[in-house]
Amino acid sequence: MYLAPGHAYVFFNYGAHFMLNVVSEPAGIAAAILIRAVEPFEGIEIMQRHRKTTRLHDLARGPGRLAAAFQIDRRHDGVDLCAPGPLWLGETNQPIGRIEKTVRIGISRAADKLLRFYERGNPFVSGPKRLLLPVSSPK
């Protein structure tokens, strides 16, 4: 977590799941962003084999499921996600909805801070069902 921004920080949580984080602050400062979910667009059959499910919404919704779908483990800790390699950050031309923020899930320190960002109404968002509700039209 002390590497330069854009590097992967992977840890094993509760002795059960790997978690993918992206380092977000300058080298030497411990700060990272947990990637909680992705909406699969490509490689769906591979993810289904890795996760042993055909349920599209369950492939990578939740940080443990995401890591399993992509076979992310300790080998990926420290990988530069901005360079070509086994794991990288990319961009898409897929349309996105409104980005909202809320409190984080499963923490006790700074639990009231709005530091969790998600696409409102996207069924692939992990967390409380209320985040999946479509955006209501302004009156």
C-alpha positions in Angstrom: 0.0 0.0 0.0 3.0 2.3 0.2 3.9 2.1 -3.5 3.2 4.8 -6.0 -0.3 5.6 -7.1 -1.8 3.1 -9.6 -0.2 0.0 -8.1 -2.2 -3.0 -6.9 -2.4 -3.7 -3.2 -3.8 -7.2 -2.7 -4.5 -8.7 0.7 -6.2 -11.8 2.1 -9.3 -10.9 4.1 -10.7 -13.1 6.9 -8.7 -16.1 5.7 -11.1 -16.5 2.8 -10.9 -13.9 0.1 -8.4 -11.8 -1.7 -9.2 -8.1 -2.0 -7.9 -5.8 -4.8 -7.1 -2.2 -3.9 -5.5 0.5 -6.1 -2.9 2.7 -4.3 -4.1 6.3 -4.4 -1.5 8.5 -2.7 2.2 9.2 -3.3 4.8 6.5 -2.5 5.4 6.2 1.2 1.8 7.1 2.2 -0.5 4.2 3.0 -3.8 4.8 1.1 -5.7 2.7 -1.4 -9.1 2.3 -2.9 -10.9 -1.0 -2.5 -12.4 -2.2 -5.8 -15.7 -3.7 -4.6 -17.3 -4.7 -8.0 -17.1 -4.6 -11.7 -19.7 -5.0 -14.4 -18.5 -7.7 -16.7 -18.5 -6.8 -20.4 -15.9 -9.3 -21.8 -14.4 -12.6 -20.7 -17.7 -13.6 -19.1 -17.3 -17.3 -19.8 -13.8 -17.3 -18.2 -15.2 -15.6 -15.1 -18.0 -18.1 -15.0 -15.5 -20.9 -14.9 -13.4 -19.3 -12.2 -16.5 -18.5 -10.1 -18.3 -21.8 -10.9 -21.5 -19.9 -11.6 -23.4 -18.7 -14.6 -25.3 -16.0 -12.7 -24.0 -12.8 -14.4 -24.7 -10.6 -11.4 -22.8 -12.8 -9.1 -19.6 -13.0 -11.1 -17.8 -9.9 -9.8 -20.3 -8.2 -7.4 -18.4 -7.9 -4.1 -14.6 -7.7 -3.6 -14.1 -11.4 -2.9 -16.1 -12.5 -5.9 -14.3 -9.9 -8.1 -10.9 -11.3 -7.1 -12.1 -14.9 -7.7 -13.5 -14.0 -11.1 -10.2 -12.5 -12.2 -8.1 -15.0 -10.3 -6.4 -12.1 -8.4 -4.1 -13.3 -5.6 -0.8 -12.4 -3.9 1.0 -12.7 -7.2 -0.7 -9.4 -8.2 0.3 -7.4 -5.1 2.5 -4.6 -6.3 1.6 -4.8 -10.0 1.6 -1.5 -11.8 -2.0 -1.3 -13.0 -1.1 1.5 -15.4 1.4 -0.6 -17.4 0.9 -3.6 -19.6 0.9 -6.8 -17.5 -1.3 -9.5 -16.0 -3.7 -7.0 -14.5 -4.3 -3.4 -15.6 -6.8 -0.5 -15.3 -8.5 0.4 -18.6 -11.3 2.6 -19.8 -14.5 1.7 -21.6 -16.8 3.4 -24.0 -19.8 1.9 -22.2 -22.3 4.6 -21.0 -22.3 5.1 -17.3 -25.0 6.5 -15.0 -24.9 9.0 -12.3 -22.0 8.6 -9.8 -23.1 8.8 -6.2 -21.3 8.6 -2.8 -22.2 7.1 0.5 -20.5 5.8 3.7 -18.2 2.8 3.4 -19.2 -0.7 4.3 -17.8 -2.8 7.1 -15.5 -0.3 8.8 -15.6 1.4 12.2 -13.0 4.3 11.8 -14.4 7.3 9.9 -17.6 5.3 9.2 -19.6 8.5 8.7 -17.4 9.9 5.9 -18.8 9.7 2.3 -15.9 7.9 0.8 -17.6 5.1 -1.2 -18.4 5.9 -4.8 -20.8 3.9 -7.0 -22.9 4.1 -10.2 -26.5 4.7 -9.0 -28.9 2.0 -10.2 -26.3 -0.3 -11.6 -27.2 -3.9 -10.7 -23.6 -4.9 -10.4 -22.9 -2.6 -7.5 -22.2 -4.5 -4.3 -23.7 -3.5 -1.0 -27.1 -2.5 0.3 -30.1 -3.0 -2.1 -31.0 0.7 -1.8 -28.0 1.5 -4.0 -29.5 -0.4 -6.8 -32.6 1.7 -7.0 -32.9 3.7 -10.2 -32.4 7.4 -10.0 -35.7 9.3 -9.7 -36.4 12.1 -12.1 -36.2 15.6 -10.7 -39.6 17.3 -10.3 
